[in-house]
């Protein structure tokens, strides 16, 4: 059983903000997780934003394209179609 007090209270909102950032900006440039986290006002939530962007880029319903890197945490993201 997980302790919900350790879960981010605004996970859904941060996901929406990160997705809106990539879509609204129609990013033709590749951006890092740190840049996305900073742009949505969550610079301390880099790991959470990474997990959200990994999910979004793996899901064909989201217009987020991943540009893989090694290590994966250094991957970059952009608006895709």
N, C-alpha and C positions, 0 to 999 in steps of 0.2 A: 504494500500500500504506500502511495506516495504522499508526501507532506505538501499540500497545496500552498502552504505559506512560502515555500521555496520557489514556486512557479511564478514567472512574470505575470503580473496582473493585467497587463495590457498587450499580451502576445498578439491577439487578433488585430488590435489597432496598429501595432508596429508592422505587422505583415501588410496590412492595407496601405500604410504610409510608404513602405519600401516599394511595394508594387506600383502605387500611384506615382512615386518619384521616377521610376524607370519609364512608365508609360507617358506621364505628362510631359516629361522633358524630351520624350522621343529620342532618347540617347543614341546618337550615332557614334558616340565615343564609348570606349570601355571604361567602366568605373570599378573601383575596388570596394570591398566590403566596408572598409573604413570610411570611404567617401560617402557611401550610401547611409551608413549609420550616422555620420555627422550631419548629412543633409536632412535627415528626418528627426533630428534632435535627440538622438540616442547614441552618442559616441561611446558610452560605457556599455552598450549592449551589442558589441561587435559579434560575439559568438552567436547570439540569438539571431541577428540579422543574417549571418552566414548560413545558418540552418534554414531560415526562411527563404533565402535566395536559392539555396540548393533545391529546396522543394519546388519553388516556382519554376526554376529552369528545367527541372525534370518532368514537369507537368505540361503536356501539350496545350492545355487550356490557358496557360499564362504566356503572354508575349515577352518572356524574358529569356535571353540567350546567354549561355555561359561560355566563357572563353577559358578553358581549363588551364591550370598551371600546376606546377609541382613545387611545393606542397599544395594540396587543394585549397587551403585557406588563402592562398595568393591568387586564386582564380578571379577573373574580372567578369563583369556582367554588362549587358546592354539590351536596349529595346530590340526585340526581334519580331518576326512575323511568321 
